[in-house]
């Protein structure tokens, strides 16, 4: 790949501020192109990240109270709790994060980290009803946390049920990453690669099944099922340059694809999943698995998902773990479904509020 230079930002108008990880027109030593579509522009009226626009005007929102409207491509899609744009000290709550375009949620958090760093804000806190594992993992790519994920998410379901807006006692010191583009995706860099996103799949250290593994001086985006890689999707160097790939996740040719789990198996899984989710969700988790179909599917780099009608589980689990025994297979299926079931129940609670 030929060496690229950073794309020039438009000159600020009046009180506009623009932000990128390095100065304009500085040669990029990695050879990777800064993903210019997420360059930050803060004006008197809005925060702009390409087609995503967060209005600085404060409106009244039925869930959030004081809030800023979020638009995408000129259409209102959701809102976030109001912040101090000049000295942000709160991490905003997004009313409907699932309506944000892929990648824009983390770009928004990173923009807030940049604003806080510029204003010398030592730390921010989250004060909303949804301190989820997904939010924590997004935050630690743009901030340095004073506590671990378990501490941050400890009361997530009670907070969601009661719509708690008191502060979660975890400090997030601003430490924004640099985002660089690669073919079919991007890399987030801060003291080395934090994650790689290819075809809207996020590859992170210790991820499952999509994982970012270090191999010597390189970093490999790969898909794991069982105790070994199932597919290697791409490889980057420490500066975010793509050195191999990206490849398409291989299709799985298994006769079991499309087959529905029998009710007896769903009953056994319900027990395992109920034990894997927080106790407050155990009854709901068991009920949702027994009432919804569960089907083997080809899910690419995902282990499981909920379509809105049914749960699907990657057939690679059957091929890779099935030969090790039904007990091991059932545990692997439950492990794949626990986070999906948890997100599904939490989304239902959010919608009911």
Residue, then its C-alpha position, 0 to 999 in steps of 0.5 A: x500500500x503506498x504511503x498516504x497523507x492525512x486528509x485536510x480538514x476544512x478551515x474552522x468557521x467562527x467558533x468551530x473547532x476541528x479535531x484529529x489525532x495528529x496535525x493536518x497534512x502530517x505524513x502518516x508513518x503507518x501508511x494507513x489513511x486516517x478515517x476522515x469520515x469520523x473527523x470531529x467538528x464542533x461548531x456553535x450549533x452541533x458536533x458533527x461526525x460525517x453524517x452523524x450530527x449531535x445538536x448542541x441545543x438542549x431539549x426535553x426528552x421523556x427518558x433522559x430529561x435534558x438532552x441533545x438530538x442526534x441525527x443521521x443523514x438529516x433524520x432524527x434517530x435518537x437522543x443523548x443526555x445533555x453534556x457540557x461541550x466545553x468541559x465534558x464531565x459526564x459520559x452521555x446516555x444514548x436513548x436508543x444506541x442500537x439506532x446509531x450507525x455501525x462504528x458511530x457510537x465509539x466515534x462519538x465517545x472518542x470525540x467526547x474524550x478528545x474534547x475532555x482532554x483538550x479542556x484538561x478534564x481529569x476524569x468523566x463518569x457515567x450517570x445513566x441506567x445502562x452501564x452495560x458490558x458493551x458500553x464499558x468496552x467501548x469506553x476503555x478504548x477512549x478512556x482509562x478506567x479506574x475500575x474493571x468491567x464487573x465493577x462498572x456493570x455490577x447493578x446494570x439490571x437494577x439500574x435499568x429497571x429503576x431508570x437510575x441516573x446517579x453516577x456510577x463510581x468509576x472514573x474514566x480519564x480521557x485517552x482517545x484513540x486514533x482511528x485509521x482506515x483499512x480495506x473494508x474497515x478500520x483500526x483503532x490505535x492507542x499504544x498499538x492496536x486496540x481493535x480491528x473492525x472488518x465488515x462491521x465485525x469487531x476483533x478485540x483481544x480476548x474476544x469470542x469468537x472474533x479475536x485479535x491475537x498478537x503473533x510476533x510483531x503482527x496482530x491477526x484478526x481471526x475467528x475461534x471456535x473451540x480451542x483453535x482458530x477457525x478462520x484468519x480474516x486479516x493481519x495488521x502491523x503495530x501501526x495499523x497497516x494491513x499486511x494480509x487480507x482482508x478475507x471473507x469469513x468462510x461459509x460453513x457447509x454443514x447439513x445441520x444448518x437450518x435445523x431447529x433445536x428440539x424442545x428438550x434441548x432448549x429446556x436443558x439450555x435454559x437451565x445452563x443459561x439461567x445459571x450464566x446470567x445475573x440472578x435477577x434475569x435467571x427466570x426471564x432467561x429460561x423463559x425466553x429460550x424455551x419460548x423462542x426457536x433456536x436454530x443452527x445457522x451460518x453466522x460468519x464471525x458471530x457465535x450466536x444472535x437474536x433475529x427478533x423472532x428466533x435465536x441462531x447458533x453458529x453451526x461451527x460449534x457443532x462441527x468443532x465441539x460436537x465430537x468432544x461430547x454433548x455435555x461440552x457442546x451444551x456448555x459451549x452453546x450456552x456460553x454463546x447464548x448468554x450474552x445474546x440473551x442478556x442483551x435481548x432482555x435488557x433491550x426489552x427492559x429499555x423499550x418498556x421504559 
